[in-house]
Amino acid sequence: MDKAMKTRPYLENLGLFLTYKCQVACSHCLVKAGPHRTETVKEDVLYDWIGQAAAYDGRVRSINFTGGEPFIDVTLFRKLCAFCLSKGLFPTSVTNAYWAESYETAVEVLESIPSLLFLQISADEHHQKEIPFKRVKNAILAAQKVKIVSSVVVCTENEKSFAYIDIINKLAEIVDSEQVRTVVTTPSGRASSAGKILQYEMTDCLPQGACGGTTNPVILPSGRVSPCMGPIFELEEDNPMMVGNLFEISLKDVLDAMEINPVLHFIRTWGPAKLYTMLEENGFGNLLPKQFVKDDVCILCKNLISEPKVRAAITELFCDKDLVETVAYGREHYLEENEMVNKLGLN
């Protein structure tokens, strides 16, 4: 791993689900959000979790509100953003921009949330089946007007598709290219049952790369803390990267346990392809998939951890003290993070 690939510091950003409710039920939605979902988090619980995040050794610097659609309850969202700032945390949000019916309305909505400092807008062929692209444009221009930093994330199964290229061209007219990020539509959540609707590029080459997504844990409405916003959050709690529920233990205890989790930091440092290779070298190759979604490290990670026999093999491998120490030192060298080395007393 090249040091130039280093992600932002671990735990600097913490995701927080407000709800699974959303105005639309997109065919690719990882969390299966939609109008029919009713799961939310009580307001007092949200304040408590944010307060615990602010108190965690000054490590957490920002809270990224997600869902579902955070703007579905603007009154609550406004209060939570203000509370974050009062606790010294940087409030950010993900949105589908449904609320930006007009430029004027979009400006009005964003001006009503003065504490919000960063906005990530989802824009792709799946969202735009239900939400006119004009609303994405209104949200981007309104963010520019009220001086909220914004970016756009575009999901696609195939960067050569006409629909993807059309979205990218439309965005190029209103936003700088460095503010647009393309991600592979992960075949998980609702996308896992979409069948031929989603046409993925398949390959027999392992998707390479360390996982930057596991730098940002996410608190789910159930109280579980997922190591990332990727598809592994769907898995049961007895997987090697899920360590606790905030309705049972404190956020500090959860984050402390994640800080020394060797499987998590192996994937952060070297990626799931390296884990795949290690499993193969240790005689577990017959349990491993042979076809992969091109460039999608997330679904490879989930597929490895969700298979019971592979999960058991991973648990067995990471009982090895030397491997755990290798992860700690690798994390220190490549990611320049010495917390694991210190907590394990390896200095």
C-alpha positions as CSV (number, residue, x, y, z in Angstrom):
1,M,0.0,0.0,0.0
2,D,1.3,3.4,-1.0
3,K,1.3,6.0,1.8
4,A,-0.2,8.4,-0.7
5,M,-3.4,6.3,-0.4
6,K,-3.8,7.1,3.3
7,T,-7.4,8.0,4.2
8,R,-8.6,10.5,6.7
9,P,-7.8,9.6,10.3
10,Y,-9.7,6.7,11.8
11,L,-12.9,7.7,13.7
12,E,-12.6,11.3,12.6
13,N,-16.0,11.0,11.1
14,L,-18.9,9.1,12.5
15,G,-22.0,8.2,10.5
16,L,-25.4,8.4,12.2
17,F,-28.6,7.0,10.8
18,L,-31.7,9.1,11.6
19,T,-34.2,6.9,9.9
20,Y,-34.8,4.3,7.2
21,K,-37.7,6.3,5.9
22,C,-37.3,7.9,2.4
23,Q,-39.6,9.4,-0.2
24,V,-38.4,6.9,-2.8
25,A,-37.6,3.2,-2.8
26,C,-34.7,3.0,-5.3
27,S,-33.9,-0.3,-6.9
28,H,-30.2,-0.1,-5.8
29,C,-30.7,1.1,-2.2
30,L,-28.2,-0.6,0.1
31,V,-30.3,0.0,3.2
32,K,-33.7,-0.8,1.6
33,A,-35.0,2.7,2.5
34,G,-38.5,3.8,1.4
35,P,-41.8,5.4,2.2
36,H,-42.9,2.2,4.0
37,R,-40.0,2.1,6.5
38,T,-40.9,3.4,10.0
39,E,-37.7,2.8,12.0
40,T,-36.4,6.0,13.5
41,V,-34.2,7.0,16.5
42,K,-35.8,8.9,19.4
43,E,-34.6,12.5,19.7
44,D,-33.2,12.1,23.2
45,V,-31.2,9.0,22.1
46,L,-29.7,10.9,19.2
47,Y,-28.6,13.7,21.5
48,D,-27.0,11.1,23.9
49,W,-25.1,9.4,21.1
50,I,-23.8,12.7,19.7
51,G,-22.7,13.7,23.2
52,Q,-20.9,10.4,23.6
53,A,-19.2,10.9,20.3
54,A,-18.1,14.4,21.3
55,A,-16.6,13.1,24.5
56,Y,-14.6,10.3,22.9
57,D,-11.0,11.6,23.4
58,G,-11.5,14.4,20.9
59,R,-11.1,11.8,18.1
60,V,-14.5,12.2,16.5
61,R,-14.6,15.5,14.6
62,S,-17.7,15.3,12.4
63,I,-21.1,13.6,12.4
64,N,-22.5,12.6,9.0
65,F,-26.3,12.3,9.2
66,T,-27.6,9.6,6.9
67,G,-30.5,7.3,6.3
68,G,-33.0,7.0,4.7
69,E,-33.4,10.7,4.0
70,P,-32.2,13.1,6.8
71,F,-34.2,16.0,5.4
72,I,-37.5,14.1,5.9
73,D,-37.8,15.8,9.3
74,V,-36.2,19.2,8.8
75,T,-37.1,20.5,12.2
76,L,-35.3,17.6,14.0
77,F,-32.4,17.8,11.5
78,R,-31.9,21.5,12.2
79,K,-31.8,20.9,15.9
80,L,-29.3,18.0,15.6
81,C,-26.9,20.1,13.4
82,A,-27.0,22.9,15.9
83,F,-26.4,20.5,18.8
84,C,-23.4,19.1,16.9
85,L,-21.8,22.5,16.6
86,S,-22.5,23.2,20.3
87,K,-20.5,20.1,21.1
88,G,-17.6,21.1,18.8
89,L,-18.6,18.6,16.0
90,F,-18.8,19.3,12.3
91,P,-22.3,18.4,11.0
92,T,-22.6,17.0,7.5
93,S,-25.3,15.1,5.6
94,V,-26.2,12.9,2.7
95,T,-29.4,13.7,0.7
96,N,-31.3,12.7,-2.4
97,A,-32.3,16.4,-2.9
98,Y,-36.0,15.6,-3.2
99,W,-36.7,18.8,-1.2
100,A,-35.2,21.1,-3.8
101,E,-38.4,21.5,-5.9
102,S,-37.2,24.9,-7.0
103,Y,-34.0,26.9,-6.6
104,E,-35.8,29.3,-4.3
105,T,-37.1,26.5,-2.2
106,A,-33.7,24.8,-2.0
107,V,-32.1,28.1,-0.8
108,E,-34.9,28.5,1.8
109,V,-34.4,25.0,3.1
110,L,-30.6,25.3,3.4
111,E,-30.8,28.7,4.9
112,S,-33.1,27.3,7.6
113,I,-30.3,24.9,8.7
114,P,-27.4,27.3,9.2
115,S,-25.3,24.8,11.2
116,L,-25.1,22.4,8.3
117,L,-21.6,22.6,6.9
118,F,-21.3,20.0,4.2
119,L,-23.8,18.3,1.9
120,Q,-23.3,15.1,-0.1
121,I,-25.9,14.7,-2.9
122,S,-26.8,11.3,-4.4
123,A,-27.4,11.6,-8.1
124,D,-27.7,8.6,-10.5
125,E,-30.1,6.9,-12.9
126,H,-31.7,5.0,-10.0
127,H,-32.5,8.1,-7.9
128,Q,-33.5,10.1,-11.0
129,K,-36.2,7.6,-11.9
130,E,-38.2,9.2,-9.1
131,I,-36.5,12.5,-8.5
132,P,-36.1,14.9,-11.4
133,F,-32.5,15.9,-12.1
134,K,-33.5,19.5,-11.8
135,R,-33.8,19.0,-8.1
136,V,-30.2,17.9,-7.9
137,K,-29.2,21.0,-9.8
138,N,-31.3,23.2,-7.5
139,A,-29.6,21.7,-4.4
140,I,-26.1,22.1,-5.8
141,L,-26.7,25.8,-6.8
142,A,-28.5,26.5,-3.5
143,A,-25.5,25.1,-1.6
144,Q,-23.2,27.3,-3.6
145,K,-25.4,30.3,-2.8
146,V,-25.5,29.7,1.0
147,K,-21.8,28.7,1.0
148,I,-22.3,25.1,2.1
149,V,-19.6,22.9,0.7
150,S,-21.1,20.1,-1.4
151,S,-20.2,17.0,-3.4
152,V,-22.1,14.6,-5.6
153,V,-21.9,10.8,-5.5
154,V,-22.9,8.8,-8.6
155,C,-23.6,5.1,-8.4
156,T,-23.4,2.9,-11.5
157,E,-22.9,-0.7,-12.4
158,N,-21.2,0.3,-15.6
159,E,-19.3,3.5,-16.4
160,K,-19.9,2.9,-20.1
161,S,-23.7,3.0,-19.8
162,F,-25.6,5.8,-21.5
163,A,-27.5,6.7,-18.3
164,Y,-24.2,7.1,-16.3
165,I,-22.6,9.2,-19.0
166,D,-25.7,11.4,-19.3
167,I,-25.7,12.1,-15.5
168,I,-21.9,12.9,-15.6
169,N,-22.4,15.3,-18.5
170,K,-25.3,17.1,-16.8
171,L,-23.2,17.5,-13.6
172,A,-20.3,18.9,-15.6
173,E,-22.4,21.9,-16.5
174,I,-23.0,22.9,-12.9
175,V,-20.2,21.6,-10.7
176,D,-16.4,21.0,-10.9
177,S,-15.4,17.5,-11.7
178,E,-13.4,17.1,-8.5
179,Q,-16.7,17.5,-6.6
180,V,-18.1,14.4,-8.3
181,R,-17.3,10.9,-7.2
182,T,-18.3,7.7,-8.9
183,V,-18.9,4.5,-6.9
184,V,-19.9,1.0,-7.9
185,T,-23.5,0.1,-7.2
186,T,-23.0,-2.7,-4.6
187,P,-25.2,-5.7,-5.3
188,S,-26.5,-5.8,-1.8
189,G,-29.6,-4.6,0.0
190,R,-32.4,-4.0,-2.5
191,A,-29.9,-4.4,-5.4
192,S,-29.3,-8.0,-4.4
193,S,-32.8,-8.9,-5.6
194,A,-32.9,-6.6,-8.6
195,G,-31.9,-9.4,-11.0
196,K,-31.2,-8.3,-14.6
197,I,-32.3,-4.7,-13.9
198,L,-28.8,-4.0,-12.7
199,Q,-26.2,-5.0,-15.2
200,Y,-22.9,-5.4,-13.5
201,E,-19.5,-5.8,-15.1
202,M,-18.2,-9.2,-13.8
203,T,-14.6,-10.3,-13.8
204,D,-12.4,-13.1,-12.5
205,C,-9.9,-10.5,-11.3
206,L,-9.9,-9.7,-7.6
207,P,-11.0,-6.1,-6.9
208,Q,-7.9,-4.5,-5.5
209,G,-7.4,-1.7,-2.9
210,A,-7.6,-1.0,0.8
211,C,-10.9,0.0,2.2
212,G,-11.3,3.7,3.0
213,G,-15.0,3.2,3.9
214,T,-14.1,1.4,7.2
215,T,-12.5,4.6,8.4
216,N,-16.0,5.9,9.3
217,P,-18.1,3.7,11.5
218,V,-21.9,4.2,11.3
219,I,-24.5,4.0,14.1
220,L,-27.6,2.2,12.9
221,P,-31.2,2.9,14.3
222,S,-31.0,-0.5,16.1
223,G,-28.0,0.8,18.1
224,R,-25.6,-1.5,16.3
225,V,-22.3,0.2,15.2
226,S,-21.2,-0.9,11.8
227,P,-17.5,-0.4,10.8
228,C,-18.7,1.2,7.6
229,M,-21.6,2.2,5.5
230,G,-21.0,-0.7,3.2
231,P,-23.1,-3.9,2.8
232,I,-21.6,-5.7,5.9
233,F,-23.9,-3.7,8.1
234,E,-26.7,-6.1,7.0
235,L,-24.9,-9.0,8.7
236,E,-25.7,-10.3,12.2
237,E,-23.7,-9.1,15.1
238,D,-21.6,-12.3,15.4
239,N,-19.3,-11.3,12.6
240,P,-15.7,-10.4,13.3
241,M,-16.1,-6.7,12.6
242,M,-19.3,-5.9,14.5
243,V,-18.6,-5.4,18.2
244,G,-21.5,-4.0,20.1
245,N,-24.9,-2.2,20.5
246,L,-25.3,1.2,22.0
247,F,-28.4,0.1,23.8
248,E,-26.3,-2.3,25.7
249,I,-22.8,-0.7,26.1
250,S,-21.3,2.8,25.7
251,L,-20.0,4.2,22.5
252,K,-16.6,4.5,24.1
253,D,-16.6,0.7,24.7
254,V,-17.6,0.0,21.1
255,L,-15.0,2.3,19.6
256,D,-12.3,1.1,21.9
257,A,-13.0,-2.5,20.8
258,M,-13.1,-1.4,17.1
259,E,-9.7,0.3,17.7
260,I,-8.0,-3.0,18.3
261,N,-10.1,-5.2,15.9
262,P,-7.5,-7.0,13.8
263,V,-9.8,-8.1,10.9
264,L,-11.2,-4.5,10.6
265,H,-7.7,-2.9,10.4
266,F,-6.4,-5.6,8.1
267,I,-9.0,-4.7,5.6
268,R,-8.4,-1.0,6.2
269,T,-4.7,-1.4,5.6
270,W,-4.5,-4.0,2.8
271,G,-8.1,-4.6,1.6
272,P,-10.3,-7.7,1.2
273,A,-8.3,-9.0,-1.8
274,K,-5.4,-9.5,0.5
275,L,-7.6,-11.3,3.0
276,Y,-8.9,-13.5,0.1
277,T,-5.3,-14.4,-0.8
278,M,-4.4,-15.2,2.7
279,L,-7.4,-17.5,3.1
280,E,-6.5,-19.2,-0.2
281,E,-2.9,-19.7,0.9
282,N,-4.1,-21.3,4.1
283,G,-6.1,-23.9,2.4
284,F,-9.6,-22.3,2.3
285,G,-9.7,-21.6,-1.5
286,N,-12.5,-24.1,-2.1
287,L,-14.8,-21.8,0.0
288,L,-14.1,-18.7,-1.9
289,P,-16.0,-17.0,-4.8
290,K,-14.3,-17.1,-8.2
291,Q,-16.3,-14.3,-10.0
292,F,-16.3,-10.7,-8.8
293,V,-18.1,-7.4,-9.4
294,K,-15.5,-5.3,-11.2
295,D,-13.8,-2.8,-8.8
296,D,-16.2,-3.5,-5.9
297,V,-14.2,-4.2,-2.8
298,C,-17.3,-3.8,-0.6
299,I,-19.3,-6.8,-1.9
300,L,-16.1,-8.9,-1.8
301,C,-15.7,-8.0,1.9
302,K,-19.3,-8.9,2.6
303,N,-19.2,-12.2,0.6
304,L,-16.2,-13.3,2.6
305,I,-17.6,-12.4,6.0
306,S,-21.1,-13.6,5.4
307,E,-20.2,-17.1,4.5
308,P,-20.1,-19.1,7.8
309,K,-17.2,-21.4,7.0
310,V,-15.1,-18.5,5.6
311,R,-16.0,-16.4,8.7
312,A,-14.9,-19.3,10.9
313,A,-11.6,-19.5,9.0
314,I,-11.1,-15.8,9.4
315,T,-11.7,-16.0,13.1
316,E,-9.2,-18.9,13.3
317,L,-6.5,-17.1,11.4
318,F,-6.8,-13.9,13.5
319,C,-6.3,-15.8,16.7
320,D,-2.7,-15.8,15.8
321,K,-0.7,-13.3,17.9
322,D,1.9,-12.7,15.3
323,L,-0.8,-11.8,12.7
324,V,-2.5,-9.4,15.1
325,E,0.9,-7.7,15.7
326,T,1.5,-7.5,12.0
327,V,-1.8,-5.7,11.5
328,A,-0.9,-3.3,14.3
329,Y,2.5,-2.5,12.9
330,G,1.1,-2.4,9.3
331,R,-1.5,0.1,10.4
332,E,1.2,2.2,12.1
333,H,3.4,2.1,9.0
334,Y,0.9,2.6,6.2
335,L,-1.8,4.6,7.9
336,E,0.4,6.4,10.4
337,E,-1.9,5.4,13.2
338,N,-0.2,4.1,16.4
339,E,-3.4,3.6,18.5
340,M,-3.5,-0.2,18.0
341,V,0.2,-0.6,18.7
342,N,-0.2,1.5,21.9
343,K,-3.4,-0.2,23.1
344,L,-1.8,-3.7,22.6
345,G,1.3,-2.7,24.4
346,L,3.6,-3.3,21.5
347,N,5.9,-0.3,21.9
